[in-house]
Amino acid sequence: WMWEMFDRSALGENVELGIHFRRTLARHVFGSCGKNFKAFTHVRVSYGYNLHVGDGVTIHRHVLLDDRGGIEIGDGSSVSDFANVYSHTHNIVDGRIVYMPKTTIGKGVRITYHATILAGTHVADDSMVGAGSMLTKSTEPHWVYVGVPARKIKEKSAEERAAKAARTTDPMADD
């Protein structure tokens, strides 16, 4: 409640203040929260205590994290604007029957704009889910997945991965 009310206030739009406030609150609400977590405005979390976030994770605007069955987000991962990550689903015959498989997002993963990650999937390290895609099955490391349902289309080559620039310094990092 406090998180959502803060986001609806004028202060919630202040990027620096907002990131530090949400980071502080996350350390008390989430199951675990690593260093230098960043959440921008209007991130929705179902419970919080079933969410485990690694170091350097960034969650952008208007993201839904349905942690009912548990969500783990690995170090250095990013979830872009308007993405949805689910950890519960319903039986197709009887909607009252709920399944709660844990959803795992590995290290260095990019979930891009408006993507949907369905419950129980494992997004492997250094993989990417493209804009507007719906991930229904687990991924393989270093691959890009796009479409509905998402399918792998391109592997990040070893040369490209080796040539990747080092992370820049973060002006909002905790010391």
Contacts in CASP RR format, 6 or more apart in sequence:
PFRMAT RR
TARGET T0000
AUTHOR 0000-0000-0000
METHOD contacts of the structure
MODEL  1
WMWEMFDRSALGENVELGIHFRRTLARHVFGSCGKNFKAFTHVRVSYGYN
LHVGDGVTIHRHVLLDDRGGIEIGDGSSVSDFANVYSHTHNIVDGRIVYM
PKTTIGKGVRITYHATILAGTHVADDSMVGAGSMLTKSTEPHWVYVGVPA
RKIKEKSAEERAAKAARTTDPMADD
2 25 0 8 1.000
3 22 0 8 1.000
3 25 0 8 1.000
3 29 0 8 1.000
3 43 0 8 1.000
3 45 0 8 1.000
4 44 0 8 1.000
6 12 0 8 1.000
6 18 0 8 1.000
6 21 0 8 1.000
6 22 0 8 1.000
7 41 0 8 1.000
7 42 0 8 1.000
7 43 0 8 1.000
11 17 0 8 1.000
11 18 0 8 1.000
11 21 0 8 1.000
12 18 0 8 1.000
12 21 0 8 1.000
12 41 0 8 1.000
13 41 0 8 1.000
15 40 0 8 1.000
16 172 0 8 1.000
18 41 0 8 1.000
19 38 0 8 1.000
19 39 0 8 1.000
19 40 0 8 1.000
19 172 0 8 1.000
20 172 0 8 1.000
22 37 0 8 1.000
22 38 0 8 1.000
22 39 0 8 1.000
22 43 0 8 1.000
23 33 0 8 1.000
23 36 0 8 1.000
23 37 0 8 1.000
23 38 0 8 1.000
23 39 0 8 1.000
23 174 0 8 1.000
26 33 0 8 1.000
26 37 0 8 1.000
26 39 0 8 1.000
26 53 0 8 1.000
27 33 0 8 1.000
29 45 0 8 1.000
29 48 0 8 1.000
29 49 0 8 1.000
30 45 0 8 1.000
30 48 0 8 1.000
30 49 0 8 1.000
30 51 0 8 1.000
30 52 0 8 1.000
30 53 0 8 1.000
31 48 0 8 1.000
31 49 0 8 1.000
31 50 0 8 1.000
31 51 0 8 1.000
31 52 0 8 1.000
32 52 0 8 1.000
32 53 0 8 1.000
32 54 0 8 1.000
33 53 0 8 1.000
33 54 0 8 1.000
34 53 0 8 1.000
34 54 0 8 1.000
34 55 0 8 1.000
34 56 0 8 1.000
34 57 0 8 1.000
35 55 0 8 1.000
35 56 0 8 1.000
35 173 0 8 1.000
35 174 0 8 1.000
36 55 0 8 1.000
36 56 0 8 1.000
36 170 0 8 1.000
36 172 0 8 1.000
36 173 0 8 1.000
36 174 0 8 1.000
37 53 0 8 1.000
37 54 0 8 1.000
37 55 0 8 1.000
37 56 0 8 1.000
37 57 0 8 1.000
37 58 0 8 1.000
37 59 0 8 1.000
38 56 0 8 1.000
38 57 0 8 1.000
38 58 0 8 1.000
38 59 0 8 1.000
38 172 0 8 1.000
39 58 0 8 1.000
39 59 0 8 1.000
40 59 0 8 1.000
40 60 0 8 1.000
40 61 0 8 1.000
41 61 0 8 1.000
41 62 0 8 1.000
42 61 0 8 1.000
42 62 0 8 1.000
42 63 0 8 1.000
43 59 0 8 1.000
43 61 0 8 1.000
43 62 0 8 1.000
43 63 0 8 1.000
43 65 0 8 1.000
44 63 0 8 1.000
44 64 0 8 1.000
44 65 0 8 1.000
45 51 0 8 1.000
45 65 0 8 1.000
45 67 0 8 1.000
46 65 0 8 1.000
46 66 0 8 1.000
46 67 0 8 1.000
46 68 0 8 1.000
47 67 0 8 1.000
47 68 0 8 1.000
48 65 0 8 1.000
48 67 0 8 1.000
49 67 0 8 1.000
50 67 0 8 1.000
50 68 0 8 1.000
50 69 0 8 1.000
50 70 0 8 1.000
50 71 0 8 1.000
50 87 0 8 1.000
51 65 0 8 1.000
51 67 0 8 1.000
51 70 0 8 1.000
51 71 0 8 1.000
51 73 0 8 1.000
52 70 0 8 1.000
52 71 0 8 1.000
52 72 0 8 1.000
52 73 0 8 1.000
53 73 0 8 1.000
53 74 0 8 1.000
54 73 0 8 1.000
54 74 0 8 1.000
54 75 0 8 1.000
54 76 0 8 1.000
54 77 0 8 1.000
55 75 0 8 1.000
55 76 0 8 1.000
56 75 0 8 1.000
56 76 0 8 1.000
56 170 0 8 1.000
57 73 0 8 1.000
57 74 0 8 1.000
57 75 0 8 1.000
57 76 0 8 1.000
57 77 0 8 1.000
57 78 0 8 1.000
58 76 0 8 1.000
58 77 0 8 1.000
58 78 0 8 1.000
58 79 0 8 1.000
59 65 0 8 1.000
59 78 0 8 1.000
59 79 0 8 1.000
60 78 0 8 1.000
60 79 0 8 1.000
60 80 0 8 1.000
60 81 0 8 1.000
60 83 0 8 1.000
61 81 0 8 1.000
61 82 0 8 1.000
62 81 0 8 1.000
62 82 0 8 1.000
63 79 0 8 1.000
63 80 0 8 1.000
63 81 0 8 1.000
63 82 0 8 1.000
63 83 0 8 1.000
63 84 0 8 1.000
63 85 0 8 1.000
64 83 0 8 1.000
64 84 0 8 1.000
64 85 0 8 1.000
65 71 0 8 1.000
65 79 0 8 1.000
65 85 0 8 1.000
66 84 0 8 1.000
66 85 0 8 1.000
66 86 0 8 1.000
66 87 0 8 1.000
66 88 0 8 1.000
66 119 0 8 1.000
67 87 0 8 1.000
68 87 0 8 1.000
68 88 0 8 1.000
68 100 0 8 1.000
69 87 0 8 1.000
69 88 0 8 1.000
69 100 0 8 1.000
69 101 0 8 1.000
69 102 0 8 1.000
69 103 0 8 1.000
69 119 0 8 1.000
70 87 0 8 1.000
70 100 0 8 1.000
70 102 0 8 1.000
70 103 0 8 1.000
71 85 0 8 1.000
71 87 0 8 1.000
71 102 0 8 1.000
71 103 0 8 1.000
71 104 0 8 1.000
71 105 0 8 1.000
72 102 0 8 1.000
72 103 0 8 1.000
72 104 0 8 1.000
72 105 0 8 1.000
72 106 0 8 1.000
73 79 0 8 1.000
73 105 0 8 1.000
73 106 0 8 1.000
73 109 0 8 1.000
74 105 0 8 1.000
74 106 0 8 1.000
74 107 0 8 1.000
74 108 0 8 1.000
74 109 0 8 1.000
75 107 0 8 1.000
75 108 0 8 1.000
76 107 0 8 1.000
76 108 0 8 1.000
76 109 0 8 1.000
77 105 0 8 1.000
77 106 0 8 1.000
77 107 0 8 1.000
77 108 0 8 1.000
77 109 0 8 1.000
77 110 0 8 1.000
77 111 0 8 1.000
78 108 0 8 1.000
78 109 0 8 1.000
78 110 0 8 1.000
78 111 0 8 1.000
79 85 0 8 1.000
79 105 0 8 1.000
79 111 0 8 1.000
80 110 0 8 1.000
80 111 0 8 1.000
80 112 0 8 1.000
80 113 0 8 1.000
80 115 0 8 1.000
80 131 0 8 1.000
81 113 0 8 1.000
81 114 0 8 1.000
82 113 0 8 1.000
82 114 0 8 1.000
83 111 0 8 1.000
83 112 0 8 1.000
83 113 0 8 1.000
83 114 0 8 1.000
83 115 0 8 1.000
83 116 0 8 1.000
83 117 0 8 1.000
84 115 0 8 1.000
84 116 0 8 1.000
84 117 0 8 1.000
85 103 0 8 1.000
85 105 0 8 1.000
85 111 0 8 1.000
85 116 0 8 1.000
85 117 0 8 1.000
86 103 0 8 1.000
86 116 0 8 1.000
86 117 0 8 1.000
86 118 0 8 1.000
86 119 0 8 1.000
87 100 0 8 1.000
87 101 0 8 1.000
87 102 0 8 1.000
87 103 0 8 1.000
87 119 0 8 1.000
87 120 0 8 1.000
88 98 0 8 1.000
88 99 0 8 1.000
88 100 0 8 1.000
88 101 0 8 1.000
88 119 0 8 1.000
89 98 0 8 1.000
89 99 0 8 1.000
89 101 0 8 1.000
89 118 0 8 1.000
89 119 0 8 1.000
90 96 0 8 1.000
90 97 0 8 1.000
90 98 0 8 1.000
90 99 0 8 1.000
91 97 0 8 1.000
91 98 0 8 1.000
91 99 0 8 1.000
99 119 0 8 1.000
100 119 0 8 1.000
101 119 0 8 1.000
101 120 0 8 1.000
102 120 0 8 1.000
103 117 0 8 1.000
103 118 0 8 1.000
103 119 0 8 1.000
103 120 0 8 1.000
103 121 0 8 1.000
103 122 0 8 1.000
104 120 0 8 1.000
104 121 0 8 1.000
104 122 0 8 1.000
104 123 0 8 1.000
105 111 0 8 1.000
105 117 0 8 1.000
105 123 0 8 1.000
106 122 0 8 1.000
106 123 0 8 1.000
106 124 0 8 1.000
106 125 0 8 1.000
107 125 0 8 1.000
107 126 0 8 1.000
108 125 0 8 1.000
108 126 0 8 1.000
109 123 0 8 1.000
109 124 0 8 1.000
109 125 0 8 1.000
109 126 0 8 1.000
109 127 0 8 1.000
109 128 0 8 1.000
109 129 0 8 1.000
110 127 0 8 1.000
110 128 0 8 1.000
110 129 0 8 1.000
110 130 0 8 1.000
111 117 0 8 1.000
111 123 0 8 1.000
111 128 0 8 1.000
111 129 0 8 1.000
111 130 0 8 1.000
112 128 0 8 1.000
112 129 0 8 1.000
112 130 0 8 1.000
112 131 0 8 1.000
112 132 0 8 1.000
112 133 0 8 1.000
113 130 0 8 1.000
113 131 0 8 1.000
113 132 0 8 1.000
114 131 0 8 1.000
114 132 0 8 1.000
115 129 0 8 1.000
115 130 0 8 1.000
115 131 0 8 1.000
115 132 0 8 1.000
115 133 0 8 1.000
115 134 0 8 1.000
115 135 0 8 1.000
115 150 0 8 1.000
116 132 0 8 1.000
116 133 0 8 1.000
116 134 0 8 1.000
116 135 0 8 1.000
117 123 0 8 1.000
117 129 0 8 1.000
117 135 0 8 1.000
118 134 0 8 1.000
118 135 0 8 1.000
118 136 0 8 1.000
120 138 0 8 1.000
121 135 0 8 1.000
121 136 0 8 1.000
121 137 0 8 1.000
121 138 0 8 1.000
121 139 0 8 1.000
122 138 0 8 1.000
122 139 0 8 1.000
123 129 0 8 1.000
123 135 0 8 1.000
123 138 0 8 1.000
123 139 0 8 1.000
124 138 0 8 1.000
124 139 0 8 1.000
124 140 0 8 1.000
124 141 0 8 1.000
124 142 0 8 1.000
124 143 0 8 1.000
125 141 0 8 1.000
125 142 0 8 1.000
126 141 0 8 1.000
126 142 0 8 1.000
126 156 0 8 1.000
126 161 0 8 1.000
127 139 0 8 1.000
127 140 0 8 1.000
127 141 0 8 1.000
127 142 0 8 1.000
127 143 0 8 1.000
127 144 0 8 1.000
127 145 0 8 1.000
128 143 0 8 1.000
128 144 0 8 1.000
128 145 0 8 1.000
129 135 0 8 1.000
129 139 0 8 1.000
129 145 0 8 1.000
129 146 0 8 1.000
129 150 0 8 1.000
130 144 0 8 1.000
130 145 0 8 1.000
130 146 0 8 1.000
130 147 0 8 1.000
130 150 0 8 1.000
131 146 0 8 1.000
132 147 0 8 1.000
132 148 0 8 1.000
133 145 0 8 1.000
133 146 0 8 1.000
133 147 0 8 1.000
133 148 0 8 1.000
133 150 0 8 1.000
134 147 0 8 1.000
134 148 0 8 1.000
134 149 0 8 1.000
134 150 0 8 1.000
135 145 0 8 1.000
135 149 0 8 1.000
135 150 0 8 1.000
136 149 0 8 1.000
136 150 0 8 1.000
137 149 0 8 1.000
137 150 0 8 1.000
139 145 0 8 1.000
139 152 0 8 1.000
140 152 0 8 1.000
142 155 0 8 1.000
142 156 0 8 1.000
142 161 0 8 1.000
143 152 0 8 1.000
143 153 0 8 1.000
143 154 0 8 1.000
143 155 0 8 1.000
143 156 0 8 1.000
144 152 0 8 1.000
144 153 0 8 1.000
144 154 0 8 1.000
144 155 0 8 1.000
144 156 0 8 1.000
145 151 0 8 1.000
145 152 0 8 1.000
145 153 0 8 1.000
146 153 0 8 1.000
END
